[in-house]
Amino acid sequence: MRFCKIVLLFLGCLAVSLAPVYLTGTTVFEGGETYTFYLNSKSSSAQMVRVDGAESWKKLFLTDCVGESATYSGQCAQEILSRYRAEVRFTERVGDVMSYYCYSPMLGEGIALCGSEINLHVAESAAQTVAGTPVIFGGY
């Protein structure tokens, strides 16, 4: 009986110690086909780790993850903007890609860009949509 109590105490302590890692290690965007995690910097100098959607759990083991992006097939920018209650601060079209630079009360701290705080960037083309926070780095 004493052994069972010790094991249960150990498992409880383990669960409590791993809970913050699990809770902060989940992805911001659900259902992405691929993910890019930005480490160490909220700028284009960030180290980037790219994984397939099925490997998004690897975020649990990354240190200093300060942002991420997720790629989806097709056009779903409006759905993402709605889901995150995003306020579009400005847009930009480059070729066939439309970018929405937004602020979402559901996401964390952003970056200053063109005089606005931006914490959600959604880029949409005919073929795919990429959502990133605070912005997308490394192309789309």
GURONU-328401 format. One record per atom (N, C-alpha, C): residue in three letters; atom name; x, y, z. Coordinates in nm, 2 decimals, padded with zeros to 4 digits, always signed. Example, Ala and Ser with C-alpha at 12.3 -4.5 7.8 and 13.67 -1.06 7.14 Angstrom:
BEGIN
[Ala, N, [+01.32, -00.57, +00.78]] [Ala, CA, [+01.23, -00.45, +00.78]] [Ala, C, [+01.32, -00.33, +00.78]] [Ser, N, [+01.28, -00.22, +00.71]] [Ser, CA, [+01.37, -00.11, +00.71]] [Ser, C, [+01.29, +00.00, +00.79]] 
//
This chain:
BEGIN
[Met, N, [+00.08, -00.12, +00.00]] [Met, CA, [+00.00, +00.00, +00.00]] [Met, C, [+00.09, +00.13, +00.00]] [Arg, N, [+00.19, +00.13, +00.08]] [Arg, CA, [+00.28, +00.24, +00.09]] [Arg, C, [+00.35, +00.26, -00.05]] [Phe, N, [+00.38, +00.16, -00.11]] [Phe, CA, [+00.45, +00.16, -00.25]] [Phe, C, [+00.35, +00.23, -00.35]] [Cys, N, [+00.22, +00.20, -00.34]] [Cys, CA, [+00.12, +00.26, -00.43]] [Cys, C, [+00.11, +00.40, -00.41]] [Lys, N, [+00.11, +00.45, -00.28]] [Lys, CA, [+00.10, +00.59, -00.25]] [Lys, C, [+00.22, +00.66, -00.30]] [Ile, N, [+00.34, +00.61, -00.29]] [Ile, CA, [+00.46, +00.67, -00.34]] [Ile, C, [+00.46, +00.68, -00.49]] [Val, N, [+00.41, +00.58, -00.56]] [Val, CA, [+00.40, +00.58, -00.71]] [Val, C, [+00.30, +00.69, -00.75]] [Leu, N, [+00.19, +00.69, -00.68]] [Leu, CA, [+00.08, +00.79, -00.71]] [Leu, C, [+00.13, +00.93, -00.69]] [Leu, N, [+00.21, +00.95, -00.58]] [Leu, CA, [+00.27, +01.08, -00.55]] [Leu, C, [+00.37, +01.12, -00.66]] [Phe, N, [+00.45, +01.03, -00.70]] [Phe, CA, [+00.55, +01.05, -00.80]] [Phe, C, [+00.48, +01.09, -00.94]] [Leu, N, [+00.37, +01.01, -00.97]] [Leu, CA, [+00.30, +01.04, -01.10]] [Leu, C, [+00.23, +01.18, -01.09]] [Gly, N, [+00.18, +01.21, -00.98]] [Gly, CA, [+00.11, +01.34, -00.96]] [Gly, C, [+00.21, +01.45, -00.98]] [Cys, N, [+00.33, +01.44, -00.91]] [Cys, CA, [+00.43, +01.54, -00.93]] [Cys, C, [+00.48, +01.55, -01.07]] [Leu, N, [+00.49, +01.44, -01.14]] [Leu, CA, [+00.54, +01.44, -01.28]] [Leu, C, [+00.43, +01.51, -01.37]] [Ala, N, [+00.31, +01.48, -01.34]] [Ala, CA, [+00.20, +01.55, -01.42]] [Ala, C, [+00.20, +01.70, -01.40]] [Val, N, [+00.21, +01.74, -01.27]] [Val, CA, [+00.22, +01.89, -01.24]] [Val, C, [+00.34, +01.95, -01.31]] [Ser, N, [+00.45, +01.89, -01.31]] [Ser, CA, [+00.57, +01.95, -01.36]] [Ser, C, [+00.57, +01.95, -01.52]] [Leu, N, [+00.50, +01.86, -01.58]] [Leu, CA, [+00.49, +01.86, -01.73]] [Leu, C, [+00.38, +01.94, -01.78]] [Ala, N, [+00.28, +01.97, -01.70]] [Ala, CA, [+00.16, +02.05, -01.75]] [Ala, C, [+00.20, +02.18, -01.81]] [Pro, N, [+00.29, +02.26, -01.76]] [Pro, CA, [+00.32, +02.39, -01.82]] [Pro, C, [+00.39, +02.37, -01.96]] [Val, N, [+00.47, +02.26, -01.97]] [Val, CA, [+00.53, +02.23, -02.10]] [Val, C, [+00.43, +02.19, -02.20]] [Tyr, N, [+00.34, +02.11, -02.16]] [Tyr, CA, [+00.23, +02.07, -02.25]] [Tyr, C, [+00.14, +02.19, -02.29]] [Leu, N, [+00.10, +02.27, -02.20]] [Leu, CA, [+00.01, +02.37, -02.23]] [Leu, C, [+00.07, +02.48, -02.31]] [Thr, N, [+00.20, +02.51, -02.30]] [Thr, CA, [+00.26, +02.61, -02.38]] [Thr, C, [+00.32, +02.55, -02.50]] [Gly, N, [+00.32, +02.42, -02.52]] [Gly, CA, [+00.38, +02.36, -02.63]] [Gly, C, [+00.28, +02.33, -02.75]] [Thr, N, [+00.16, +02.35, -02.72]] [Thr, CA, [+00.06, +02.32, -02.83]] [Thr, C, [+00.07, +02.43, -02.94]] [Thr, N, [+00.02, +02.40, -03.06]] [Thr, CA, [+00.03, +02.49, -03.17]] [Thr, C, [-00.08, +02.60, -03.15]] [Val, N, [-00.05, +02.72, -03.20]] [Val, CA, [-00.15, +02.82, -03.20]] [Val, C, [-00.26, +02.79, -03.31]] [Phe, N, [-00.22, +02.75, -03.42]] [Phe, CA, [-00.31, +02.72, -03.53]] [Phe, C, [-00.34, +02.57, -03.54]] [Glu, N, [-00.46, +02.53, -03.55]] [Glu, CA, [-00.50, +02.39, -03.56]] [Glu, C, [-00.50, +02.34, -03.70]] [Gly, N, [-00.47, +02.22, -03.72]] [Gly, CA, [-00.49, +02.15, -03.85]] [Gly, C, [-00.41, +02.19, -03.97]] [Gly, N, [-00.29, +02.25, -03.94]] [Gly, CA, [-00.20, +02.29, -04.04]] [Gly, C, [-00.14, +02.17, -04.11]] [Glu, N, [-00.12, +02.18, -04.24]] [Glu, CA, [-00.05, +02.07, -04.32]] [Glu, C, [+00.10, +02.07, -04.29]] [Thr, N, [+00.16, +02.19, -04.27]] [Thr, CA, [+00.30, +02.21, -04.22]] [Thr, C, [+00.30, +02.32, -04.12]] [Tyr, N, [+00.40, +02.32, -04.04]] [Tyr, CA, [+00.42, +02.43, -03.94]] [Tyr, C, [+00.57, +02.47, -03.95]] [Thr, N, [+00.58, +02.60, -03.92]] [Thr, CA, [+00.72, +02.66, -03.91]] [Thr, C, [+00.72, +02.73, -03.77]] [Phe, N, [+00.81, +02.69, -03.69]] [Phe, CA, [+00.83, +02.75, -03.56]] [Phe, C, [+00.94, +02.85, -03.56]] [Tyr, N, [+00.92, +02.96, -03.50]] [Tyr, CA, [+01.03, +03.07, -03.50]] [Tyr, C, [+01.09, +03.07, -03.36]] [Leu, N, [+01.22, +03.06, -03.36]] [Leu, CA, [+01.29, +03.05, -03.23]] [Leu, C, [+01.38, +03.17, -03.21]] [Asn, N, [+01.39, +03.22, -03.09]] [Asn, CA, [+01.49, +03.32, -03.05]] [Asn, C, [+01.46, +03.46, -03.09]] [Ser, N, [+01.38, +03.49, -03.19]] [Ser, CA, [+01.36, +03.63, -03.23]] [Ser, C, [+01.23, +03.65, -03.31]] [Lys, N, [+01.17, +03.76, -03.28]] [Lys, CA, [+01.04, +03.79, -03.35]] [Lys, C, [+01.08, +03.88, -03.48]] [Ser, N, [+01.18, +03.83, -03.55]] [Ser, CA, [+01.22, +03.90, -03.67]] [Ser, C, [+01.26, +03.80, -03.78]] [Ser, N, [+01.30, +03.84, -03.89]] [Ser, CA, [+01.34, +03.75, -04.00]] [Ser, C, [+01.47, +03.68, -03.97]] [Ser, N, [+01.54, +03.72, -03.86]] [Ser, CA, [+01.66, +03.66, -03.82]] [Ser, C, [+01.63, +03.54, -03.73]] [Ala, N, [+01.51, +03.51, -03.70]] [Ala, CA, [+01.47, +03.39, -03.62]] [Ala, C, [+01.52, +03.26, -03.68]] [Gln, N, [+01.56, +03.17, -03.60]] [Gln, CA, [+01.59, +03.04, -03.64]] [Gln, C, [+01.45, +02.97, -03.67]] [Met, N, [+01.44, +02.90, -03.78]] [Met, CA, [+01.31, +02.84, -03.82]] [Met, C, [+01.32, +02.69, -03.82]] [Val, N, [+01.22, +02.62, -03.76]] [Val, CA, [+01.21, +02.48, -03.76]] [Val, C, [+01.08, +02.44, -03.83]] [Arg, N, [+01.09, +02.37, -03.94]] [Arg, CA, [+00.97, +02.33, -04.02]] [Arg, C, [+00.94, +02.19, -04.00]] [Val, N, [+00.81, +02.16, -03.98]] [Val, CA, [+00.77, +02.02, -03.96]] [Val, C, [+00.64, +01.99, -04.03]] [Asp, N, [+00.61, +01.87, -04.06]] [Asp, CA, [+00.48, +01.83, -04.12]] [Asp, C, [+00.38, +01.84, -04.00]] [Gly, N, [+00.25, +01.86, -04.04]] [Gly, CA, [+00.14, +01.87, -03.95]] [Gly, C, [+00.14, +01.76, -03.84]] [Ala, N, [+00.16, +01.64, -03.89]] [Ala, CA, [+00.16, +01.53, -03.79]] [Ala, C, [+00.27, +01.53, -03.69]] [Glu, N, [+00.37, +01.62, -03.72]] [Glu, CA, [+00.49, +01.63, -03.63]] [Glu, C, [+00.48, +01.76, -03.54]] [Ser, N, [+00.37, +01.82, -03.54]] [Ser, CA, [+00.36, +01.95, -03.46]] [Ser, C, [+00.39, +01.93, -03.31]] [Trp, N, [+00.38, +01.81, -03.26]] [Trp, CA, [+00.41, +01.78, -03.12]] [Trp, C, [+00.56, +01.81, -03.09]] [Lys, N, [+00.64, +01.82, -03.19]] [Lys, CA, [+00.78, +01.85, -03.17]] [Lys, C, [+00.80, +01.99, -03.11]] [Lys, N, [+00.70, +02.08, -03.12]] [Lys, CA, [+00.71, +02.21, -03.06]] [Lys, C, [+00.73, +02.20, -02.91]] [Leu, N, [+00.68, +02.09, -02.85]] [Leu, CA, [+00.69, +02.07, -02.71]] [Leu, C, [+00.84, +02.07, -02.66]] [Phe, N, [+00.93, +02.03, -02.75]] [Phe, CA, [+01.07, +02.02, -02.72]] [Phe, C, [+01.16, +02.14, -02.77]] [Leu, N, [+01.09, +02.24, -02.82]] [Leu, CA, [+01.17, +02.36, -02.87]] [Leu, C, [+01.18, +02.46, -02.76]] [Thr, N, [+01.29, +02.52, -02.74]] [Thr, CA, [+01.31, +02.62, -02.64]] [Thr, C, [+01.30, +02.76, -02.71]] [Asp, N, [+01.25, +02.86, -02.64]] [Asp, CA, [+01.24, +02.99, -02.69]] [Asp, C, [+01.17, +03.01, -02.82]] [Cys, N, [+01.05, +02.94, -02.83]] [Cys, CA, [+00.97, +02.95, -02.95]] [Cys, C, [+00.89, +03.08, -02.93]] [Val, N, [+00.91, +03.17, -03.02]] [Val, CA, [+00.84, +03.30, -03.01]] [Val, C, [+00.73, +03.33, -03.11]] [Gly, N, [+00.71, +03.23, -03.20]] [Gly, CA, [+00.61, +03.24, -03.30]] [Gly, C, [+00.60, +03.12, -03.39]] [Glu, N, [+00.50, +03.12, -03.47]] [Glu, CA, [+00.48, +03.00, -03.56]] [Glu, C, [+00.39, +03.04, -03.68]] [Ser, N, [+00.40, +02.96, -03.78]] [Ser, CA, [+00.31, +02.97, -03.89]] [Ser, C, [+00.26, +02.83, -03.93]] [Ala, N, [+00.14, +02.83, -03.99]] [Ala, CA, [+00.08, +02.70, -04.04]] [Ala, C, [+00.03, +02.72, -04.18]] [Thr, N, [+00.05, +02.62, -04.26]] [Thr, CA, [+00.01, +02.62, -04.40]] [Thr, C, [-00.11, +02.53, -04.43]] [Tyr, N, [-00.21, +02.59, -04.50]] [Tyr, CA, [-00.33, +02.51, -04.54]] [Tyr, C, [-00.35, +02.51, -04.69]] [Ser, N, [-00.41, +02.41, -04.74]] [Ser, CA, [-00.44, +02.41, -04.88]] [Ser, C, [-00.56, +02.49, -04.91]] [Gly, N, [-00.56, +02.56, -05.02]] [Gly, CA, [-00.68, +02.64, -05.06]] [Gly, C, [-00.69, +02.77, -04.99]] [Gln, N, [-00.80, +02.84, -05.01]] [Gln, CA, [-00.83, +02.97, -04.96]] [Gln, C, [-00.91, +02.96, -04.83]] [Cys, N, [-00.86, +03.00, -04.72]] [Cys, CA, [-00.93, +03.00, -04.59]] [Cys, C, [-00.90, +03.12, -04.51]] [Ala, N, [-00.85, +03.23, -04.57]] [Ala, CA, [-00.81, +03.35, -04.49]] [Ala, C, [-00.93, +03.41, -04.41]] [Gln, N, [-01.04, +03.42, -04.47]] [Gln, CA, [-01.16, +03.48, -04.40]] [Gln, C, [-01.20, +03.39, -04.28]] [Glu, N, [-01.19, +03.26, -04.29]] [Glu, CA, [-01.22, +03.18, -04.18]] [Glu, C, [-01.12, +03.20, -04.06]] [Ile, N, [-01.00, +03.21, -04.10]] [Ile, CA, [-00.89, +03.23, -03.99]] [Ile, C, [-00.91, +03.37, -03.93]] [Leu, N, [-00.94, +03.47, -04.01]] [Leu, CA, [-00.96, +03.61, -03.95]] [Leu, C, [-01.08, +03.61, -03.86]] [Ser, N, [-01.18, +03.54, -03.90]] [Ser, CA, [-01.30, +03.53, -03.81]] [Ser, C, [-01.28, +03.45, -03.69]] [Arg, N, [-01.21, +03.34, -03.70]] [Arg, CA, [-01.18, +03.25, -03.58]] [Arg, C, [-01.10, +03.33, -03.47]] [Tyr, N, [-01.01, +03.41, -03.52]] [Tyr, CA, [-00.92, +03.48, -03.42]] [Tyr, C, [-00.97, +03.62, -03.40]] [Arg, N, [-01.10, +03.66, -03.44]] [Arg, CA, [-01.16, +03.79, -03.42]] [Arg, C, [-01.06, +03.90, -03.45]] [Ala, N, [-01.00, +03.88, -03.57]] [Ala, CA, [-00.89, +03.97, -03.61]] [Ala, C, [-00.94, +04.11, -03.66]] [Glu, N, [-00.87, +04.21, -03.62]] [Glu, CA, [-00.89, +04.34, -03.67]] [Glu, C, [-00.78, +04.36, -03.78]] [Val, N, [-00.82, +04.38, -03.90]] [Val, CA, [-00.72, +04.40, -04.01]] [Val, C, [-00.67, +04.54, -04.00]] [Arg, N, [-00.54, +04.55, -03.98]] [Arg, CA, [-00.48, +04.68, -03.97]] [Arg, C, [-00.44, +04.74, -04.11]] [Phe, N, [-00.39, +04.65, -04.19]] [Phe, CA, [-00.36, +04.69, -04.33]] [Phe, C, [-00.34, +04.56, -04.42]] [Thr, N, [-00.35, +04.58, -04.55]] [Thr, CA, [-00.34, +04.47, -04.64]] [Thr, C, [-00.23, +04.50, -04.74]] [Glu, N, [-00.18, +04.40, -04.81]] [Glu, CA, [-00.08, +04.42, -04.91]] [Glu, C, [-00.09, +04.30, -05.01]] [Arg, N, [-00.09, +04.34, -05.14]] [Arg, CA, [-00.10, +04.24, -05.25]] [Arg, C, [+00.04, +04.24, -05.32]] [Val, N, [+00.10, +04.12, -05.33]] [Val, CA, [+00.22, +04.10, -05.41]] [Val, C, [+00.20, +03.99, -05.50]] [Gly, N, [+00.19, +04.02, -05.63]] [Gly, CA, [+00.15, +03.91, -05.73]] [Gly, C, [+00.02, +03.86, -05.70]] [Asp, N, [+00.01, +03.73, -05.69]] [Asp, CA, [-00.12, +03.66, -05.66]] [Asp, C, [-00.15, +03.64, -05.51]] [Val, N, [-00.07, +03.70, -05.42]] [Val, CA, [-00.08, +03.67, -05.28]] [Val, C, [-00.13, +03.80, -05.21]] [Met, N, [-00.24, +03.78, -05.14]] [Met, CA, [-00.30, +03.89, -05.06]] [Met, C, [-00.26, +03.86, -04.91]] [Ser, N, [-00.20, +03.96, -04.85]] [Ser, CA, [-00.16, +03.95, -04.71]] [Ser, C, [-00.25, +04.04, -04.62]] [Tyr, N, [-00.29, +03.99, -04.51]] [Tyr, CA, [-00.37, +04.06, -04.41]] [Tyr, C, [-00.28, +04.07, -04.29]] [Tyr, N, [-00.25, +04.20, -04.25]] [Tyr, CA, [-00.17, +04.22, -04.13]] [Tyr, C, [-00.27, +04.26, -04.02]] [Cys, N, [-00.28, +04.19, -03.91]] [Cys, CA, [-00.39, +04.20, -03.82]] [Cys, C, [-00.35, +04.21, -03.67]] [Tyr, N, [-00.44, +04.25, -03.59]] [Tyr, CA, [-00.43, +04.23, -03.44]] [Tyr, C, [-00.54, +04.15, -03.39]] [Ser, N, [-00.51, +04.05, -03.32]] [Ser, CA, [-00.61, +03.96, -03.26]] [Ser, C, [-00.60, +03.96, -03.11]] [Pro, N, [-00.72, +03.99, -03.04]] [Pro, CA, [-00.71, +03.98, -02.89]] [Pro, C, [-00.69, +03.84, -02.84]] [Met, N, [-00.70, +03.74, -02.92]] [Met, CA, [-00.68, +03.60, -02.88]] [Met, C, [-00.54, +03.56, -02.88]] [Leu, N, [-00.45, +03.64, -02.94]] [Leu, CA, [-00.31, +03.60, -02.95]] [Leu, C, [-00.22, +03.69, -02.86]] [Gly, N, [-00.10, +03.65, -02.84]] [Gly, CA, [-00.01, +03.72, -02.75]] [Gly, C, [+00.05, +03.85, -02.81]] [Glu, N, [+00.15, +03.90, -02.75]] [Glu, CA, [+00.22, +04.02, -02.79]] [Glu, C, [+00.26, +04.02, -02.94]] [Gly, N, [+00.25, +04.13, -03.00]] [Gly, CA, [+00.29, +04.13, -03.14]] [Gly, C, [+00.42, +04.21, -03.17]] [Ile, N, [+00.43, +04.26, -03.29]] [Ile, CA, [+00.54, +04.34, -03.32]] [Ile, C, [+00.49, +04.47, -03.38]] [Ala, N, [+00.57, +04.58, -03.38]] [Ala, CA, [+00.53, +04.70, -03.44]] [Ala, C, [+00.57, +04.70, -03.59]] [Leu, N, [+00.47, +04.73, -03.67]] [Leu, CA, [+00.49, +04.72, -03.82]] [Leu, C, [+00.40, +04.83, -03.88]] [Cys, N, [+00.47, +04.92, -03.95]] [Cys, CA, [+00.39, +05.03, -04.01]] [Cys, C, [+00.31, +05.11, -03.91]] [Gly, N, [+00.36, +05.13, -03.79]] [Gly, CA, [+00.29, +05.20, -03.69]] [Gly, C, [+00.17, +05.13, -03.62]] [Ser, N, [+00.16, +05.00, -03.65]] [Ser, CA, [+00.05, +04.92, -03.58]] [Ser, C, [+00.11, +04.80, -03.51]] [Glu, N, [+00.04, +04.76, -03.41]] [Glu, CA, [+00.08, +04.63, -03.34]] [Glu, C, [+00.02, +04.52, -03.42]] [Ile, N, [+00.10, +04.43, -03.47]] [Ile, CA, [+00.06, +04.32, -03.55]] [Ile, C, [+00.09, +04.19, -03.48]] [Asn, N, [-00.01, +04.10, -03.46]] [Asn, CA, [+00.02, +03.97, -03.40]] [Asn, C, [-00.04, +03.85, -03.48]] [Leu, N, [-00.10, +03.89, -03.60]] [Leu, CA, [-00.15, +03.78, -03.68]] [Leu, C, [-00.13, +03.83, -03.83]] [His, N, [-00.07, +03.74, -03.91]] [His, CA, [-00.04, +03.77, -04.05]] [His, C, [-00.10, +03.65, -04.12]] [Val, N, [-00.19, +03.68, -04.22]] [Val, CA, [-00.25, +03.57, -04.30]] [Val, C, [-00.22, +03.61, -04.45]] [Ala, N, [-00.16, +03.52, -04.52]] [Ala, CA, [-00.13, +03.53, -04.66]] [Ala, C, [-00.20, +03.43, -04.74]] [Glu, N, [-00.28, +03.47, -04.84]] [Glu, CA, [-00.36, +03.38, -04.92]] [Glu, C, [-00.33, +03.39, -05.07]] [Ser, N, [-00.32, +03.28, -05.13]] [Ser, CA, [-00.31, +03.27, -05.28]] [Ser, C, [-00.42, +03.17, -05.32]] [Ala, N, [-00.43, +03.15, -05.45]] [Ala, CA, [-00.53, +03.05, -05.50]] [Ala, C, [-00.50, +02.91, -05.45]] [Ala, N, [-00.37, +02.88, -05.43]] [Ala, CA, [-00.34, +02.74, -05.39]] [Ala, C, [-00.33, +02.72, -05.24]] [Gln, N, [-00.29, +02.82, -05.16]] [Gln, CA, [-00.27, +02.79, -05.02]] [Gln, C, [-00.30, +02.92, -04.94]] [Thr, N, [-00.31, +02.90, -04.81]] [Thr, CA, [-00.32, +03.00, -04.71]] [Thr, C, [-00.22, +02.97, -04.60]] [Val, N, [-00.15, +03.08, -04.56]] [Val, CA, [-00.05, +03.06, -04.45]] [Val, C, [-00.09, +03.16, -04.34]] [Ala, N, [-00.10, +03.12, -04.22]] [Ala, CA, [-00.13, +03.20, -04.10]] [Ala, C, [-00.01, +03.20, -04.01]] [Gly, N, [+00.03, +03.32, -03.96]] [Gly, CA, [+00.15, +03.32, -03.88]] [Gly, C, [+00.13, +03.42, -03.76]] [Thr, N, [+00.20, +03.40, -03.65]] [Thr, CA, [+00.20, +03.49, -03.54]] [Thr, C, [+00.34, +03.50, -03.49]] [Pro, N, [+00.40, +03.62, -03.47]] [Pro, CA, [+00.33, +03.75, -03.50]] [Pro, C, [+00.32, +03.78, -03.64]] [Val, N, [+00.42, +03.74, -03.73]] [Val, CA, [+00.40, +03.75, -03.87]] [Val, C, [+00.47, +03.63, -03.93]] [Ile, N, [+00.45, +03.61, -04.06]] [Ile, CA, [+00.51, +03.50, -04.14]] [Ile, C, [+00.65, +03.54, -04.18]] [Phe, N, [+00.75, +03.46, -04.14]] [Phe, CA, [+00.89, +03.48, -04.19]] [Phe, C, [+00.92, +03.36, -04.28]] [Gly, N, [+01.02, +03.39, -04.37]] [Gly, CA, [+01.07, +03.28, -04.46]] [Gly, C, [+00.99, +03.26, -04.58]] [Gly, N, [+00.90, +03.34, -04.62]] [Gly, CA, [+00.83, +03.33, -04.74]] [Gly, C, [+00.70, +03.25, -04.73]] [Tyr, N, [+00.62, +03.26, -04.83]] [Tyr, CA, [+00.49, +03.19, -04.84]] [Tyr, C, [+00.45, +03.17, -04.98]] 
//
